[in-house]
Amino acid sequence: MNRHQHGCLTTAEVEKLLAPNGWPEPLALDRCEHAAACTPCRALLQGAREQEREFKDSVLPRCLPGLRAATESHPAPHRWAWFVGTAAATAAVAVLIALALPPAWQVPSTGGGQEKTVTSQARQGDGPVAPDTGGRQDAAPAGLKGPASLEIWVKRGAERFIWEQGIVLRPGDEFRVVPRFHGQRWLLVMGRDVTGRTQVLYPWGGTESGPMPSLGRPVPSAFALDEAPGAEEVVALASATPVSVDSARAWLAHGRAVACGATTVGSIDVEAATARLLKVAP
Amino acid sequence: MLSRKEGARALELYSEYGGLVYRRCLRLLRDEEAARSGVQEVFVRVMSRLEKEEKVHSAARYLFRVATNYCLHVLRERKRLVEAFSWEQTAGNAREDPAEVVERRLALEQALSSLSQRERLVAHLHFGEGMTQAEVAEIAGLSRKTVCVLVGRLRRRFGAPATAESDS
């Protein structure tokens, strides 16, 4: 028996809806639409969300100390052997090369020290100060701060909540977008509806990326969902230099479903994060 | 010892994807307590392989696979591997002799136990979870062709009926 033959979500697809950032390919748009419309699938998603909540409320606090202790005591027996072996081999090769080369050969200067200084100044500049447009491609900091993501704050009448994967929204719901990127200076947020029509959400009506808001702050303006049913994607592109809306549109129209993570838009390296909002009439 | 970066990564993975592993363990082991210790076991296993394993962008797929393998291993130890497969529900009907049903179940348990870890994972994902071969290939980290061959072999071995997907 195959759940796909009945059109219903498999466990892997449920997981893709709940935590899309950890998968190389996001769930296809038609499957998202099915999840929004199918009652058993919605119940399945609801159950999975409850288990997630149960995990975060009761399992995570209990297990985290144990895991923390394990990370401090976990042995890595072969690391030194690898390190010593690699270092010895590298040294041997270097000695052989040095002996083989003529004495006049010298390594040319690359000016690497200057580049490092520029990078470190750029990182220190994080924050509300208007970013420099000197065309630098700042490297993202080491991945200790977690992957890039989008948080969606939803307002439905008097109710306010943070959207999670699998929560179905309704036409008229208002939302704000909170980008969570580390070390990027420019941000472009676009919306794409089920027909493929795109719209620039931030900077509103702009033609290229705007300055990145402070971490944890929403982009200006709230947005209301229209009547059209289906999935609406919110795509945020964070970069070291501004990305033009035209190149972002071309990238989005390229056909492939938008994945989260590092990619290239036009010729600019960007970090992308996507929220796929499912919308059905109440 | 894990480096500080690896330790941070392990804790990050745990906070981000612990729920996924918990759901997997709960679904397969059907016991909250076993699922809780399963989560811890899976992450301790993962920590030792952090350096060589896949990148963060496919962490969920990797943890899904490791958690499933862990649970199948536990079920095998408990001699309850059949429970991970939906075949169990169609193993018998009310008119059958209970002794025959038990005997057939034991034979099936033994046959499943004799599979390699890879075959067991593919069998569970395809026949137990009802995933397509493409999905199985994505999660198991195998090529579609390999999955197709394995599924065909398992079908012949267990006499499972062919589906439209495998026919095509």
Contacts between the chains, C-beta under 8 A, distances in Angstrom:
chain1	res1	chain2	res2	distance
A	1	B	86	6.3
A	1	B	130	5.6
A	2	B	130	4.8
A	2	B	131	7.8
A	2	B	132	6.8
A	2	B	163	5.9
A	2	B	165	6.8
A	3	B	129	7.8
A	3	B	130	4.1
A	3	B	131	7.6
A	4	B	130	7.2
A	4	B	131	7.7
A	4	B	132	5.2
A	4	B	165	8.0
A	5	B	163	7.4
A	5	B	164	7.2
A	10	B	129	6.0
A	10	B	130	6.0
A	10	B	131	5.0
A	10	B	132	7.9
A	10	B	135	6.3
A	11	B	23	8.0
A	11	B	24	7.8
A	11	B	27	6.9
A	11	B	129	5.5
A	11	B	131	7.8
A	12	B	64	6.7
A	12	B	129	7.6
A	12	B	131	6.1
A	12	B	135	5.5
A	12	B	138	7.6
A	12	B	139	5.9
A	13	B	135	7.9
A	15	B	20	5.5
A	15	B	23	7.6
A	15	B	60	6.2
A	15	B	64	6.4
A	16	B	60	7.7
A	18	B	19	7.4
A	18	B	20	7.3
A	19	B	16	7.1
A	19	B	17	6.3
A	19	B	19	7.6
A	19	B	20	6.0
A	19	B	60	5.4
A	21	B	16	7.9
A	21	B	57	7.5
A	21	B	60	7.7
A	22	B	16	7.0
A	22	B	17	5.8
A	22	B	20	7.6
A	22	B	56	7.6
A	22	B	57	7.3
A	22	B	58	6.9
A	22	B	59	4.5
A	22	B	60	2.7
A	22	B	61	7.0
A	22	B	63	7.5
A	23	B	57	7.9
A	23	B	58	6.7
A	23	B	60	5.1
A	23	B	61	5.8
A	24	B	57	6.0
A	24	B	58	4.7
A	24	B	61	6.7
A	24	B	138	7.7
A	25	B	138	7.4
A	48	B	23	6.0
A	51	B	19	7.0
A	51	B	22	6.6
A	51	B	23	5.0
A	51	B	26	6.4
A	52	B	19	4.1
A	52	B	22	8.0
A	52	B	23	7.3
A	54	B	22	8.0
A	55	B	18	6.0
A	55	B	19	4.4
A	55	B	22	4.4
A	55	B	23	7.7
A	55	B	39	7.8
A	56	B	19	6.7
A	59	B	18	7.1
A	59	B	22	5.9
A	59	B	36	5.4
A	59	B	39	6.4
A	60	B	14	7.8
A	60	B	15	7.0
A	60	B	18	6.0
A	62	B	36	7.4
A	63	B	14	7.7
A	63	B	18	7.5
A	63	B	36	6.9
A	63	B	39	6.2
A	63	B	40	5.4
A	64	B	11	7.5
A	64	B	14	7.1
A	64	B	15	7.9
A	66	B	40	6.1
A	67	B	10	7.0
A	67	B	11	6.7
A	67	B	14	5.7
A	67	B	40	6.6
A	67	B	43	5.8
A	67	B	44	7.5
A	68	B	7	8.0
A	68	B	11	6.7
A	70	B	43	7.9
A	70	B	44	5.5
A	70	B	47	6.8
A	71	B	2	5.2
A	71	B	6	7.5
A	71	B	7	3.8
A	71	B	10	5.3
A	71	B	11	6.6
A	71	B	47	6.5
A	72	B	1	7.1
A	72	B	2	7.6
A	72	B	7	6.9
A	73	B	1	7.3
A	74	B	1	6.8
A	74	B	2	5.1
A	74	B	44	7.4
A	74	B	47	5.4
A	74	B	48	6.7
A	75	B	1	6.9
A	76	B	1	6.4
A	76	B	2	6.4
A	76	B	48	7.5
A	142	B	5	7.0
A	143	B	9	7.4
A	143	B	56	6.5
A	144	B	5	6.7
A	144	B	8	5.1
A	144	B	9	7.8
A	144	B	12	7.7
A	146	B	12	5.9
A	146	B	16	7.3
A	147	B	16	7.8
A	147	B	56	6.2
A	147	B	57	7.8
A	259	B	57	7.5
A	260	B	57	7.3
A	261	B	57	4.7
